[in-house]
Amino acid sequence: MMHRQAAHNTTERAIALASAFGISLSLLLSSTSLAHANTLGTLTIRTNSADSSEADIDAILSGAAQGDISANRIMEVKPGETLNDLLTAQGISANQRAAALKALGELYDLTQIKPGDSIETSMSASLDGAGDNQLVALHLRPAYGGTLSVVAGTDGAFHRLGTAANRVNTVTSGITTRHGTIQTSLVPDLLAASVPRDVAEDVAEAFNHDNETSSAKLKGARFTVVYETAKTGNRTKHVMRYAELGERGIPHRVYRYETNDGKVAFMDENGRGIMPMALAAPIHNARMTSPFGWRVHPVLKVRKFHNGVDFAAPRGTPIYAAEDGTIDTIGWRGNYGRFLKLKHNDRVTTTYGHMSGFAKGLRKGDTVKKGQVIAYVGSSGLSTGNHLYYEVLVDNKHVDPARSEVMLSLNLDGSSLVRFHSYVARLSEAQ
């Protein structure tokens, strides 16, 4: 399922990584073996505060996973040139040029731009070639010193940051590769090889669901783990990119991949894999009184399969949405009493029964957020006491709600598969 022999040379991969992470190409090429190197480069991010937020780090790591790249270019104003001329030469659209220059003009008299002044553009593009290049930020550095910056917002306008001298956050981003052999069990041996714990846990989860890798036969297997790191100040975040296990001489590779909607999946090179979906507890500090599976119904006194779980709790205890979703059904439903059904995506739904009431204002078709109060514990319908009846359905089939997460199988195709292959190509290990 998960085997691939990459055939990219080191220089080509270095160029791809330099583009993807904004790293100095000379820094990457100075490493004698990229597969064993810890390559770090520096990215400069300008924000509205002196401290980098976790969102800065997430944006870098998520952007790399999505296949988006950012490229910076610094140009010096030549005699007779205007800023509009320079932006036009880079293929920036008229609308973006006008919006950026308008915002920059609120900070500086653009008629005073002189030869020798420099301008830096930050452009974003997609590695798969889809979409147009977009201007992300524009930085003007007059010859007298200082930096004036404007940054694109989600509203299409550019927003000024003023003099950016005290608003520059330096984020260091890079790729690290670790190798080792499983002596005891996967996670402890990954940790012993200096793989960060959050990455090690992702690797373990990925291979736990790889049907071609037997956890019982991993002792002696060689592993390779490639992960990305972003650092700013005292904040560090690591993200697994791919991992490979050599079992009985046969390598199996799994990629950590973010889908178009931002969900994390573990995929083989052909775009097949699984996507864990973590569901929040629908009720806090409750006791499970009846698990998923066969039982004797407490009221009907007949043996029936229990498609969900029961949580006992006092009347009025809040019930929470297990995941973001849309209300598919809300109201009275026979033996279930007050009943609510949430559709989380095309494949996953959760249901909630026997409630005393619903959260105020909720109606069919409304969207709710994970952790939002949607109802309250009660004993409506065919019930022996106050409790929540909770079900989880995947592809219209009931699964055990006691699991902390459900597993969705994925098989990418079309443009999604093209996007995934672009991601794999960038991360392929140089031979």
C-alpha positions, 0 to 999 in steps of 0.5 A: 500500500505505501511504497515508493522509490523517489527519483528526484535529485538533491538540487531539484528537491532543494529548490522545491523546499527553498520555494515552499518554505522561503528558505535560502537556497544556498543554505539548503545546498550546503547540506551534504545529505538532505535526507539526514539534514536538519535544514532551517531557514528564516521567514519574516512575518509582519503582524499587528502585535509584537508577539507571534501568535500560534496562528503564524506558525499554523499558517506556515505549516498549513500553507506548506501542506496545502501546496501553497508557496510564498516568494519574496522579491526585493527590487530597487527603484530605477530612474523613471520607474513608479511603484505601479510599474514595478508591480505591473511587471510582476503580473499583479492584477490592476485591482490588487495594485490599486488596493495596495498602493492606496493603502501604502499611500496613506503612509507615505507620499508615493510621489516622493519615491526616488531611485534607490528606494527599494520595494519588497513584494510577498507573492503567493502561488500554488505549486500545482499551478492552479490559480493566479499569483496573489500579492500578499504584502508590500513593503516599501523601504525608502532610502532614508531607512525604515520599512512601511508595510501593507498586508492583504486582508480577507476582505480584498483590501490592504491594511497598513501596519505603519512603521514595521520596525517593532512589528517584525516577527522572525519565524524559523521553519525547516525540515528534519529527517530522523532514522532508527530501528524499532527495538521495543515498540514504535513510540518509545523508539521514535522518542529515543531517536529524537522525534518530537512526541506529537510527531511520534504519536501521529506516526503511531496513529498512521501505522496503526491503521495501515493494513499492510503494516503488522504492529506485532511484527515491527521489532527490528523494522527500520523507520524514517520520519520526516517532519517540519518545524516552525519556531518563533520566540519560545514557541515551537510547533512540529508537524509530521510530513511522512513516515516510512517503516521497513518491515521484512525488507519492504518499505511502507510509507504514510503521508500526513496530509491536509485535505481541502477542508483542512482535515488531517488524513494519513495517505499512501502514495496513491491517494488512499488512506484514512482520516481520523475524526475526533468527536468531542464528548457530548456530555461532561462528567457523566456515567455510561450506563449502557454501552454499544452492543447487544443488551436486554432493553430495560423497558421492553425486556427483549434482547436488542442491539444497542446502536448507541450509548447511554449517559446518566446525568441529572436533568438539565445537564447541558449536552454539547455538539460533538463536532461542527455540523448542521441540524438535520432533525430536531423535535419529538421522535417517538420512543426517542422523545426529544431528539436531535440529529446533526449532520457533520459532513456527507459521511458522519452524523450524530444523534441525541435522544431523550432530552428535556429540551433544546437550546433556545433558538435552534431550528432545522438547518441551523449550523452549530459549532463543536462544543456548543450547547444544543440540548439538556438531559431529560427522560422524554420518550421511552426512558427509565430515567434522566440520561442522554442516548447518543449515536454515531453513524458513519456512511449510515452505519452505527459505530461505537460512540465510546471511541475517541475518534472515528476513521473515515476511509479516503480515496482521492481522485480528480483535482484532489489527487493531483493536488496530493501528488504535487505535495508528495513530489515536493516531499519525495526523498532524494535518492 
